[in-house]
Amino acid sequence: MQLIIRPFLSTDAPQIAHLLKRNFLEINSKDYPIEQMKQLAAEYTSEKIIEQAAYAHTYVAESAGEVIGTGTICPFWDSQTESIILSLFVQPEFHGQGIGSAIMNHIEHDAFYLRAKRIEIPASRTAKKFYLRLGYQIKNNEQTEDENGYLRMEKRV
């Protein structure tokens, strides 16, 4: 498979919204209540994705002209020394094929990543092991989840 990782275009938003919806409903719903996942799926519209891309750097993984993954990084609360990865998703049928790692590798060369001394990720239960393999640690060694059920993970760079 030929994989291209490129900057987000507003025309990608409908495919990304669909990709996120599938992940929430097909994958994350195994670790979270289905009603919570339905709510997230409804929130992540094309408009929200375009709005987020206005202040963040969003990337798209594409194969054969189809969007099969996405990742977004932005400053953490307008910090010049901290950034946050807001999302990293791959179409369910492509999980386990290295696409998420390829997107993360691309993000690690982004200006928001390179200027940061610390990167934070609100990781789902589903993604915790993936981020641990990439060298992220649970922030302050706290095993408790935030109000949305995410583990706060970080990497000092």
N, C-alpha and C positions, 0 to 999 in steps of 0.2 A: 504494500500500500504506500502510495506517495502522499506524505503529509506535509502540508504547508501551514505554517503559523504566521499570521499576519495581523495587522491592526484591524480593529472593528470598523465596519461601515454601517451607517444607519439602516441600510437595506438588509443587514444580517439580523436585525432585532426580532422579526417574527420567528426565524429558525432558532434563535437562542431562547426565546420565550418558550417555545415548544420543547426544546432540549431540557430546560430547567423543569418544566412541568412533568416531563417523563421521569426525570430523576427523583423529584419529590414524591410522585405517586407510585413509581415502580420500585425504587431503591430505598430512599430514606424512610418510606412508610413502614419498612421492616423494623426500624429502630425508634420510630416516633408515631404518635397517634395519627390516624388517617385524616382526621378533621384538621389537625394542625398543618399537615402536608397539603391538603386541599386549599387551605387559606393561603399558604405560601405560593402555591401554583397560581392562584387567582391574582395575587399581588404582583408577581413578576410578569408584567405585560410588556409589550414592545415599547410602549411609552416610557415605562420605568427604566428599562434597559438603556434607552437612548438618553434619558435624563442622567443616569448614573455615569454614562460614558463622557458626559460633558465635564466632569471633574476628576475622572479616573482614566487609567489606561486599560482598555479592554482589548483582549486578543482573541482571535478565532483560530481554531484548528480546523482545517478543511481538507477533505479528500474527495477527489473526483467531483469537485464543485459543490459538495455537500458540507455544511457545518456539522462537525462531529464533536466539537469541544470548545470550551471557552474558559477564560480566566481573566480576573480583573484585580488591579492593584491601584491604590491611591494613598495619599498622605493620611496618617492617623491623626485625626482632629487638627488638620492644618499644620502638623509638625514638619519641620525640615529634617528631622533626624529619625523619625519613626514612620513606618508605612504599614498598611494593612491589606491583606489579600481578602477581597470581599467575596469572591466566588471562584470556584474551579469545578467545572462539570464536564463530563464526557457522556456521549450517548450510551445508554446501557449496553447495547450490543457490542460496543467497543471497549468496555471496561477490561482491565488486565492486559492491554496490548501496548502499554507504555505511552499512551497519548497524554494522560494527566501529567506524567513525569516530563514529557517533552514541553508541555505548556508551562510547567513550573520552571524548567530550565530557561525558557524564553523570558518569563517574568523576572528571573534572577539577573537578566541583563538589561532590564528596564531602568530608566533614570530614577524612578521613585524607589526602586530596590537598591540601586547602587549608592544613593546618597544616604540611605538609612543606616543607623547603627542597630536598629531593632525592627523586626518584622513580626506583626501579630496576625494570627488567623483565628477567627471564630470557627472552630472545627466541629462538624457534626459527629455524632457517635459513629456514623457510617465511615467517615473519612479519617478518624483518629490514627489508625495503624498506618495509613498512607503517609500522613504528615510525619509521624514518628520515624518512618524509614527515610524521609528526606532531611532528617536532622532537627526537626522542630521538637520542642519540649513543652510540657504543660506549664503554663505560666505560674510562677510562684509555687510550683509543685502542688497546686490545689486541684484535687480530683473532682471538685463540685462543679456542676454546670451552671451557666448563667440562666436568666429568666426564660430564655428561648430554648434551653436544652443543649447549648453549645459549650464545648470545652475551649477555654482560651489558651491557645498555644502560641509559642513565640520562638524566634531564632535571633540570636545576637550575631550581627555580621560585621 
